[in-house]
């Protein structure tokens, strides 16, 4: 399964705080009966961001490598957040644990280079591995999503928004090109300087 970028068309607020969010497609969803046939399209939990956020859906946050997180900062993200499954209910057994270890490692790197480890955030939402297994075995019906899921999603959103407002602009962020700069870069000299 390829990571999928989900465009967010919300309006930017004052200060335009760019955020990149890596979200596990297995988190915060109801259980599904495992099938070798048609699989439903992955759906990310709706965080209702108040500004444009680049959401990148991943099959498991344990698949994220330090390079993925660092590339988001290199591309100018002020804050990067990882939304993983609960560590005890991950479809890939240790994926959420691996994500936690990698996030801790990248935080140390960010502190060492002076960008600040507080820019990288990790959150856990309920996974669905147990529920999928129960449905596959036709066992007891899976437990419904927690009733406080909306509150958890709001808490994640609020924490990211607050962090984006509190950290300084990413010094790696490139300013947008001036209006005439792109056109000037591609102007051609029509004069013929060759000697005949």
C-alpha positions as CSV (number, residue, x, y, z in Angstrom):
1,X,0.0,0.0,0.0
2,X,1.5,3.3,-1.1
3,X,1.3,6.3,1.3
4,X,-1.4,8.7,0.1
5,X,-1.4,12.4,0.3
6,X,-4.8,13.8,1.1
7,X,-5.2,17.5,0.1
8,X,-6.7,19.8,2.7
9,X,-8.6,22.7,1.3
10,X,-9.1,24.6,4.5
11,X,-8.2,28.3,4.6
12,X,-4.9,29.4,6.1
13,X,-5.1,31.5,9.2
14,X,-2.9,34.4,10.1
15,X,0.7,33.4,10.4
16,X,0.2,30.4,8.0
17,X,1.6,27.7,10.2
18,X,2.5,24.8,7.9
19,X,2.1,21.4,9.5
20,X,2.8,17.9,8.1
21,X,0.8,15.1,9.7
22,X,1.7,11.4,9.1
23,X,-1.4,9.4,10.0
24,X,-1.9,5.7,10.3
25,X,-4.9,4.5,8.3
26,X,-5.6,1.8,10.9
27,X,-6.1,4.3,13.8
28,X,-9.4,5.6,15.0
29,X,-11.6,3.5,12.7
30,X,-14.1,0.8,13.4
31,X,-13.2,-2.9,12.9
32,X,-13.4,-4.4,9.4
33,X,-13.9,-8.0,8.4
34,X,-10.6,-9.1,6.8
35,X,-11.1,-10.0,3.2
36,X,-9.0,-11.0,0.3
37,X,-11.4,-9.3,-2.0
38,X,-12.1,-5.7,-2.3
39,X,-10.7,-3.6,0.4
40,X,-12.3,-0.3,1.4
41,X,-10.3,2.9,0.7
42,X,-8.3,4.0,3.7
43,X,-9.8,6.8,5.7
44,X,-8.0,9.1,8.1
45,X,-9.6,10.4,11.2
46,X,-11.0,13.9,10.6
47,X,-9.0,16.4,12.6
48,X,-10.8,19.5,11.1
49,X,-7.6,21.6,10.9
50,X,-8.1,25.4,11.1
51,X,-5.4,25.9,8.4
52,X,-3.9,23.9,5.6
53,X,-2.2,20.8,6.7
54,X,-0.4,18.2,4.5
55,X,-1.9,14.9,5.7
56,X,0.1,11.8,4.6
57,X,-1.7,8.5,5.1
58,X,0.6,5.6,5.9
59,X,-0.3,1.9,6.3
60,X,1.6,1.9,9.6
61,X,3.5,4.6,11.3
62,X,6.2,2.0,12.1
63,X,7.0,2.3,8.4
64,X,8.1,5.9,8.8
65,X,11.9,6.3,8.7
66,X,13.8,9.3,10.2
67,X,14.4,10.5,6.6
68,X,10.6,11.0,6.1
69,X,10.3,13.1,9.2
70,X,13.4,15.1,8.4
71,X,12.3,15.7,4.8
72,X,9.1,17.3,6.1
73,X,11.2,19.8,8.1
74,X,13.5,20.3,5.1
75,X,10.4,21.2,3.0
76,X,9.6,23.9,5.5
77,X,7.1,22.4,8.0
78,X,6.9,24.3,11.2
79,X,5.5,21.3,13.1
80,X,5.4,17.6,12.1
81,X,3.0,15.3,13.9
82,X,2.7,11.5,13.8
83,X,-0.7,10.0,14.6
84,X,-0.2,6.3,15.4
85,X,-2.3,3.4,16.7
86,X,-2.2,2.6,20.4
87,X,0.9,0.6,21.1
88,X,-1.1,-2.4,22.4
89,X,-3.5,-2.6,19.4
90,X,-1.3,-2.1,16.3
91,X,-2.0,-4.1,13.1
92,X,1.7,-4.6,12.6
93,X,2.4,-5.7,16.2
94,X,5.3,-3.3,16.9
95,X,4.6,-0.5,14.4
96,X,3.6,2.0,17.0
97,X,6.5,1.1,19.2
98,X,8.9,1.6,16.3
99,X,7.3,4.9,15.5
100,X,7.8,6.1,19.1
101,X,11.5,5.1,19.0
102,X,12.1,6.8,15.7
103,X,10.3,10.0,16.8
104,X,12.4,10.1,19.9
105,X,15.5,9.6,17.8
106,X,14.6,12.4,15.4
107,X,13.7,14.7,18.3
108,X,17.3,14.3,19.6
109,X,18.6,15.1,16.1
110,X,16.4,18.2,15.9
111,X,17.8,19.3,19.3
112,X,21.3,18.7,18.2
113,X,21.0,20.8,15.0
114,X,19.2,23.6,16.8
115,X,15.8,23.3,15.2
116,X,14.2,22.0,18.4
117,X,12.7,18.6,19.1
118,X,9.4,20.1,20.3
119,X,8.5,20.6,16.7
120,X,8.0,16.9,16.3
121,X,4.9,15.5,18.0
122,X,3.6,12.0,18.5
123,X,0.0,11.0,19.3
124,X,-1.8,7.7,19.8
125,X,-5.3,6.9,18.8
126,X,-7.2,3.6,19.3
127,X,-6.1,0.9,16.9
128,X,-8.4,-1.6,15.3
129,X,-6.3,-4.8,15.1
130,X,-8.2,-6.7,17.8
131,X,-11.5,-5.7,16.3
132,X,-10.5,-6.8,12.8
133,X,-9.3,-10.2,14.2
134,X,-12.6,-10.7,16.2
135,X,-14.6,-10.0,13.0
136,X,-12.4,-12.3,11.0
137,X,-12.9,-15.1,13.5
138,X,-16.6,-14.4,13.8
139,X,-16.1,-14.0,17.5
140,X,-17.7,-11.5,19.8
141,X,-18.6,-8.3,18.1
142,X,-15.9,-5.7,18.2
143,X,-16.0,-3.0,20.8
144,X,-17.2,0.3,19.3
145,X,-14.9,3.2,18.9
146,X,-14.4,5.0,22.2
147,X,-17.0,7.6,23.0
148,X,-14.3,10.1,23.7
149,X,-12.8,9.8,20.2
150,X,-14.0,13.3,19.2
151,X,-12.5,14.7,22.3
152,X,-9.2,13.0,21.6
153,X,-9.1,14.3,18.0
154,X,-9.9,17.8,19.2
155,X,-7.1,17.5,21.8
156,X,-4.6,16.5,19.1
157,X,-5.7,19.3,16.8
158,X,-5.5,21.9,19.6
159,X,-2.1,20.7,20.7
160,X,-0.7,20.9,17.2
161,X,-2.2,24.3,16.6
162,X,-0.8,25.6,19.9
163,X,2.6,24.2,19.1
164,X,2.6,25.7,15.6
165,X,1.8,29.1,17.1
166,X,4.4,28.8,19.9
167,X,7.5,27.7,17.8
168,X,9.3,30.2,15.6
169,X,9.1,29.9,11.8
170,X,11.2,27.0,10.4
171,X,14.5,28.6,9.2
172,X,14.6,25.9,6.5
173,X,11.4,27.2,4.9
174,X,12.0,28.8,1.6
175,X,10.1,32.1,0.9
176,X,7.8,31.9,-2.0
177,X,9.4,33.2,-5.3
178,X,8.7,36.8,-6.2
179,X,6.1,37.3,-8.9
180,X,8.5,38.2,-11.7
181,X,11.4,36.1,-10.5
182,X,10.2,32.9,-12.2
183,X,9.6,34.6,-15.5
184,X,13.0,36.4,-15.4
185,X,14.8,33.2,-14.8
186,X,13.5,31.7,-18.0
187,X,14.1,34.8,-20.3
188,X,16.3,34.0,-23.3
189,X,18.8,36.3,-24.9
190,X,17.7,36.6,-28.6
191,X,20.9,38.3,-29.7
192,X,23.3,36.4,-31.9
193,X,26.8,36.8,-30.5
194,X,28.5,34.4,-33.0
195,X,31.0,35.8,-35.3
196,X,30.5,35.2,-39.0
